[in-house]
Amino acid sequence: MHHRLVEEHLRTSAALVIETGDAREVHHLALLLGFGASAVCPYLAYESIDALVESGELTDLSAFEARYQYARRSTRASSRPCPRWA
């Protein structure tokens, strides 16, 4: 999709929002963003957080706070530059 929009000179006028259950780790989110996604909604990660709160495994945070912390930390981690290994 990204490459087709670039070929048609439409990429700057469109945003790609990815809703996926496969992206759970920061690396997965960073890859999607690196391949042209403007935003990612990892719904399965959010559902897993909700299940952990409901089962009592996450007791310090509410479901909203836990989702917020996940999104905040994932955003910060995926926007960090990678060190160069030479």
C-alpha positions as CSV (number, residue, x, y, z in Angstrom):
1,M,0.0,0.0,0.0
2,H,2.8,2.4,1.0
3,H,4.7,1.9,-2.2
4,R,1.6,2.2,-4.4
5,L,0.8,5.5,-2.8
6,V,4.3,6.7,-3.3
7,E,4.2,5.7,-7.0
8,E,0.9,7.6,-7.5
9,H,2.3,10.6,-5.6
10,L,-0.5,10.3,-3.1
11,R,1.5,9.2,0.0
12,T,1.7,12.7,1.6
13,S,-2.1,13.1,1.4
14,A,-2.9,9.8,3.0
15,A,-2.2,8.3,6.4
16,L,-1.9,4.6,7.0
17,V,-3.4,3.5,10.3
18,I,-2.7,-0.2,11.1
19,E,-5.0,-2.2,13.4
20,T,-3.3,-5.4,14.1
21,G,-3.2,-8.2,16.7
22,D,0.3,-9.4,15.8
23,A,2.2,-6.3,17.0
24,R,2.8,-6.9,20.7
25,E,6.5,-5.9,21.2
26,V,8.2,-2.6,20.6
27,H,10.1,-4.1,17.8
28,H,6.9,-5.1,15.9
29,L,5.6,-1.5,16.3
30,A,8.9,0.0,15.2
31,L,8.9,-2.2,12.0
32,L,5.4,-1.2,11.1
33,L,6.2,2.5,11.6
34,G,9.5,2.0,9.6
35,F,7.5,0.5,6.7
36,G,5.3,3.5,6.4
37,A,2.5,3.2,8.9
38,S,1.4,6.6,10.4
39,A,-0.1,5.0,13.5
40,V,-0.6,1.5,14.9
41,C,-3.4,0.1,17.1
42,P,-2.3,-3.1,18.7
43,Y,-5.8,-4.3,19.8
44,L,-4.6,-7.7,21.0
45,A,-2.1,-6.1,23.4
46,Y,-4.8,-3.9,24.8
47,E,-7.2,-6.8,25.2
48,S,-4.4,-8.7,27.0
49,I,-3.8,-5.8,29.3
50,D,-7.6,-5.7,30.1
51,A,-7.5,-9.4,30.8
52,L,-4.6,-9.1,33.2
53,V,-6.4,-6.3,35.1
54,E,-9.6,-8.3,35.3
55,S,-7.9,-11.4,36.5
56,G,-6.1,-9.5,39.2
57,E,-2.6,-10.0,37.9
58,L,-2.2,-6.2,37.5
59,T,-3.4,-4.7,40.8
60,D,-1.5,-1.4,40.9
61,L,-3.2,0.1,37.8
62,S,-6.6,0.4,36.3
63,A,-7.2,-0.9,32.8
64,F,-7.1,2.7,31.4
65,E,-3.8,3.5,33.3
66,A,-2.2,0.2,32.2
67,R,-3.1,0.9,28.5
68,Y,-1.8,4.4,28.8
69,Q,1.5,3.2,30.3
70,Y,1.8,0.6,27.5
71,A,1.2,3.1,24.8
72,R,3.5,5.7,26.4
73,R,6.4,3.3,26.9
74,S,6.0,1.7,23.4
75,T,6.0,5.1,21.8
76,R,9.1,6.3,23.7
77,A,10.9,3.0,23.0
78,S,10.1,2.9,19.3
79,S,11.1,6.5,18.7
80,R,14.6,6.1,20.1
81,P,17.4,5.9,17.7
82,C,19.1,2.6,17.4
83,P,22.8,2.4,18.3
84,R,25.1,1.7,15.4
85,W,27.1,-1.5,15.7
86,A,30.2,-1.4,13.7
